[in-house]
Amino acid sequence: MFCPKCDSLLIAKKKGGKNVLSCSCGYSSKDTEDIVIKEENKEDNKIEVVDKKIETLPKTEEECKKCKNKEAYFWLVQTRAGDEAETRFFRCTKCEHTWRAYS
């Protein structure tokens, strides 16, 4: 059901021991007929937590000063004034050491 004042979706809530439909604009329905509030937990919709970090940054050939690995992720950030070059950040694909390079 929708709010007659602002056309937003009405949310079922408990108010004074009764179930009512209310809106964020302050409207509450006077009609409390057969409003049932319930939550369902379906076992079929389980969320699997994966303990693997997925890196979406681009890779480049850059040597890590810590482990001498020759591949690193990189990204650019404008850390100084707009008329100056951006700062390049690198993260080693092997040991995850992070460093920056200025142009």
C-alpha positions in Angstrom: 0.0 0.0 0.0 1.1 3.6 -0.6 0.8 6.7 1.5 -2.2 9.0 0.4 -0.1 12.1 1.4 3.2 11.5 -0.4 2.7 8.3 -2.4 5.6 6.6 -0.6 5.5 2.9 0.3 3.8 2.3 3.7 5.8 0.2 6.2 4.1 -2.1 8.7 5.1 -1.2 12.4 3.8 -1.9 15.9 2.3 1.1 17.5 0.6 0.9 20.9 0.4 -2.9 20.7 -1.3 -2.8 17.3 0.1 -3.3 13.8 -0.3 -0.1 11.7 1.0 1.0 8.3 3.1 4.2 8.6 5.1 6.4 6.4 8.2 8.5 6.8 6.2 11.7 6.3 4.3 11.0 9.5 1.2 9.5 8.2 -0.2 6.4 10.0 -3.2 4.4 8.8 -6.2 4.1 11.1 -7.1 0.8 9.5 -5.4 -2.0 11.3 -7.3 -4.9 9.8 -5.3 -8.1 9.3 -1.9 -6.5 9.1 0.7 -9.3 9.8 4.3 -8.6 10.4 6.6 -11.5 9.8 10.1 -12.3 8.7 11.1 -15.4 6.7 14.5 -16.9 6.5 14.8 -19.2 3.6 17.6 -21.8 3.8 18.0 -21.8 0.0 19.3 -18.2 0.0 22.5 -18.8 2.0 25.3 -16.3 1.5 28.7 -17.8 1.2 31.6 -15.8 2.7 34.8 -16.2 0.7 38.0 -15.5 2.5 39.8 -14.5 -0.6 40.7 -11.0 -1.5 39.8 -10.1 -5.0 41.9 -7.3 -6.5 40.4 -5.3 -9.3 43.3 -2.9 -9.8 45.4 -2.9 -13.0 48.8 -4.5 -12.9 52.1 -3.2 -14.2 55.8 -4.1 -14.3 57.3 -2.4 -11.2 59.8 -3.8 -8.8 58.9 -4.1 -5.2 61.7 -2.7 -3.0 60.8 -5.1 -0.2 60.6 -8.5 -1.9 62.0 -7.8 -5.4 58.8 -9.0 -7.1 58.5 -7.5 -10.5 54.7 -7.0 -10.6 52.5 -4.5 -8.8 49.0 -3.1 -8.8 48.7 0.6 -9.4 46.3 3.5 -9.1 46.5 7.3 -9.5 45.4 9.9 -6.9 45.4 13.7 -7.3 47.1 14.6 -4.0 48.4 18.0 -4.9 47.1 21.0 -6.8 45.1 20.4 -10.0 47.8 21.8 -12.2 50.4 19.3 -10.9 50.9 15.7 -11.8 49.0 13.0 -9.9 50.7 10.6 -7.4 51.1 7.0 -8.5 50.5 4.3 -5.8 51.8 0.8 -6.2 51.0 -2.4 -4.2 53.1 -5.5 -4.7 51.1 -8.5 -5.9 53.2 -10.9 -3.8 53.8 -9.2 -0.3 51.3 -6.4 -0.6 53.9 -3.7 0.3 52.5 -0.3 -0.8 54.6 2.6 -2.0 54.1 5.8 -4.0 56.0 7.5 -6.8 55.8 11.2 -7.8 56.1 12.3 -11.4 
